[in-house]
């Protein structure tokens, strides 16, 4: 809809001058214009226009719903994705010791509290691989103070593109390779879409790898004979991996209750801790191991308290990102701006036309 409005001369502070008066443009607008009156014929004309529009909108909405529900959906068959409660203890490292695979399994089989806990596991992995280290640094430009920071090695490269991507985010957030908790928190608040979408990209990446391995098959679904989408059918072998992962969680949670405990090597403890982070029990496991194996903790390449720093930095960042996302969604759904469905935009134009100017 195009609206032509006339304002009193001098309403706006501008030096622009048009060579024609308002009547000239009014007559121009009248050419080809359609006028609607409050009679039955006018009403019928409006309905004849609206019905096709509503029909198109209906099919578009149906397509969006079908696409969003089906394109990335996993089908677990008759057994579903609920892992039995009575799984045996599992002392080895499951999922081929791959934390990305463990993350996919834990998320899709309901074995983790928050999918964003995976971020801490990534940092623990880099510590194990000496890609990052934790040190006390003097920070602050004006008011200097000592703070515990994560130091990132420069120019690192990763085979996994998503691991490279999250490393780049951390480094950019730090500005100089020395990451403080508040720096990552601020960056996540300003880039919440980028950081939160990363977790979904990891899930899609692992799903595609499992498709290539034949552990997930792809089916094409046709709805209403016109809408096509994909469904991913999970092989039962993944349930066995889920049972092993749940068995490891049970083993780590009940570790202090087991009468017979074997010696734990540093490398195995490092892996235990990464998987415990994914499963949301890293702090509990670290506390238990500190009491039972103080010599192992001392041989580790960072202090026990650093585990809590990793936990704090990753959680503060994701919490900041979620808060920023909630604020943005609240704003766009009616709290401000023109994204609330057009109501504010219509009110604005009506004020201009009916009131004769801006209010």
N, C-alpha and C positions, 0 to 999 in steps of 0.2 A: 504494500500500500504506500502511495506517495501522498504526502500532505503539503498543501500550499498554504502558507500563513502570511498575514500582513501585519506588520508592526508599525507603530507611529514613527515618523521621521525623527531621527536623533536618538532612538532607543539604544543603539549600539555605537560605541566610540570607534568609528572606522572612517577612513578617507575614500573608500571604494565608491564609485559613482556609476550607475547604469544609465544608459541612454534612453531606456524605455520605462514607462511607468508600470504600476501594478496591473492595470487593466490589460496591458499588452500580454503579460505572462498568464493572466487569468484566462484570456481567450485562447491562448496557446494550450493551456492545460485542458480546456473544455473540449478540444478537438479529440474525438475518439474516446472520451470519457463515458463511463456507464453510470447512470444514476439509479439508485434503488429507492423505491418508495415503500411505505408501510401498507402495501396491498397484497393480496394473495399471490398474484403473479410474481411479484418481487420475491416473496418468501419461497415460492417454488424454484425460482432461479437460483437462490442462495443454496437451497437444499441440493439441487442438481449438481452444484459445484462441490459442496462439502462431502457428499457421499463418496465420490471417487477418492478424495483426499483421505478420508477416514479409512477407506478400504486399503489404500496403499500403506498408510501408517500402521494399520493392524498387522499386515504381513511383514512389514519391517520389524516391528516389535517381536513378533513370533520368531523371525529369523535370528534376531539378536539373542533371545532367550535360549533357543535351541543351540546356537553356536557357543554361547558362554557355558552351557551345561554339558555339552558333548565333546567339544574340540579337544579338551585336555582331560576328560574324565577317564578314570581307571575302573575297569570291571574286574572284580575279584572272584567271580563265579559263585557257586553255591556255598562255598566255605566262608566267603567274605574276608574281611581283613582284621577280624578280631583274633588276637593271639591267645591260645589257651593259658589259663592261670598257672597250671601245674607243670610248667616247663622245667627241665632239669637245669642245675647250675652249669654254666659254661665258662670255663677258665681261660680258654684261648681267645685270640682276637678274631672276631667274626668279620664277614663282608670283605674278605681278602685284605684286611687291615686298611681298607680304603675308607677314609672318613666321609668322602662325598657319597659313596654307596651307602654307608651307614646312615647318613642324613636322610637319604631318599627312603630307605626302609623304615627308619624310626618315625618319619613324618607320616608316611602313608599307612602304617600299621599302628598308629596311635601310641607310640612308645616314648614320645618326647613331650615336654610341657609347652615349650615355645619353639617354633621353628627358627627364631632368630638366635637361639642359644648356639647355633652352629658357628656364629661369628667368633666366639671364644675358642672353639676348637681349631679354627684356622690359625689364630694367634699362637696357640700352644704348639701347633704343627710347625710354625715358622721358628719358634724358639728351639724346638728339637733339632731342626735343620740348620740352626745358627744363621737364619736369614734376618732375625731381629734379636735384640737383647734389651734387657731392662736395667736401667741405671738411674742414679740420682744426678740431676743436672740443675745448674743454676739457670733459672728462667726469669722472664720479665725484662722489659726494656727500661723502665724507670725504677720501679720497686723490685729489686732483685730478691729472689727467694729460691730455696732448694726444693725441687719436686721430683718425684719418681716418674720417669717417662719411658716410653717404648721407643727405642732407637732402631730405625729402619735402614738397612744397607741400601746403597744407591744402585740404580741400574740393574735390578734383578729381573730375570726372565723366568717364566713358568711355561711348562708344556700345556697345562690346563688354562685356557683363555679366561675362564671365569675367576680362577685364582689370581691371574695377572690383573684382572679388572678390579678386584677388591683390594689388592695391594696398591694399585694406583690411587684408589679412593683414600686409603689410609695416608699415603704419602702426600697427596694434595692437601688433605686436611691438616697435616702437620706443617706444611709450608717449607720446612727445612729438614725433614727426616727425623725430627725429635717430637714425638706426639705426646701431648698432654691430654688429660681427660676432658677438659673444657673445650679444647680445640676440636676434638672429634665430635663432641656433643653439639657444638655450634655448626660444624659442617653438615652433620646429619639433619639438623633442623632446616638448613637452607637447601639441602639436596635430598629431601626425604623420598621423593619418587625414585631416584637413582639407587639409593641404598636398599629400600624395601623391595623394589623390583628384582634386585640381584638374587634374593633368596628363591623367588619363583623361577628365575632363569636357571639356577642350579638344579632345581627339581626337573625342569624340562630337559636339561642337558643329560642328566642321569637316566631319565626315561628313554631318551633316544639311544643312549648307549645300550640299555637293556633290550631295546628293540633290535639293535644290531646283533646282540648276542643270542637272540631268539627266546629270551625269557619273557618278553612282552610282544604280543602280536597286535597288528593294527587292523581294525575292521572299519569299513565304510558304511555309514548309516544314512538312509534316505528317509526324510520325514515329509509327509504331505506330498510325496512324489516329486518335490522340487528342491527341498533343502537337504544338502549333503554335509555330513560332518564325520569326524573320526572318533572311534572309541578304542581305547587301549586295553586289551585283555591280558591280565597278569597270569603268568605261569605259576603253578603251585610250588615250584622250586623256591620262589621268593618267600613263601611262608616259612620254609625251613630256615632261611637266613633270618627272618624275623624272630623265629623261636630262639635261635642262637643269640641274637642281640638281646632279647628279653632275658635269656638265661645268664648273659654277662651282667646285665643290670641287677638281676637277683643276686648274683655272686658278689658283686661290689657292695650292694646294700647290706648283705648279711655277712660280710667278710669278718667282722669282729666276733661273730657268733660261731664261726667255724673253729672247731677244736684243733684241727690239724692244719697248720699253715706252712706253706713251703716258702723258701727264700725267693724274694722278688728282685729281679735285675732292674737296673735303672731304665734300660730301653723298654722293658715291659711295663714299668710304671708309667712312663711317658705316654705309651699307647693307651693304657688304662685310663689315664687322666683325660685324654682327648675324647675317648668314647663316653666317659662319664660326663663330660661337658655337653655333648650332644644330647645325652639322656637327662640332663638337668640335675645331676647329683655330684658335680665336680667338687664343690666345697666340702660336702660330707665325706667324699672319698679321700680328698687331700688331708682332711683332719684325722681320719682314721689311720692313714698311712704314716702321717707324721708321728703318731704315738707308737705305732707298731714297728716302723722301719725308719728310725731317725737317721741311720747311716745312709740309707738310700736317698733321703731328702738332701742330706749334706753333699752327696755326690752329684746331685742334679745341677744343671747349668743355670739355675736361677733360684732365688729364695722362695720359701713356702708362701710368704706374704705376697709375692708377685702374682700368684694365682688369683688372689682376690683383686689385685689391680686390673688384671685382664678381665675378670668378671665385671668389675665396676665400669671400666671404659666401654666395653661392648654393650652392657645393659643401659648405661647412661645415654650412649649414642642412639640406640634403637628406641629408647623411651622418648628421646627428643624428636626423632623422626616421626614416631606415631602421633605425638602431640601436635606437631606441625601439620601432619596430614589431616587430623581431626579438625583443626582450626580451619584449614582450607576447605574441607568438605562442608563444614558448618556455614562458612561464608558463602560458598557457591550455591547452597541449597536454600538460601533465603536470608542469610544474615547480612548480605551486602552485595554490591555489584549488579550486573545485568544477567546473571546466570540462573536466576530463580524461576525461570519459566516465562519470562517476558512481562510479568506483572508490573515491575518497576518501570520498564521501558514504556509500557502503554500509559502508565500514570504520567510519565514525563511528557509524552506527546500530547495527551489530553489537556494537561495544564497549559501547554503552549497555545493550543488551538482555542480552547474554551475561555482561557483567561486572558488571552491576548498578549502573552509574554512569558518570560521565565519567572519562576517563583522559588 
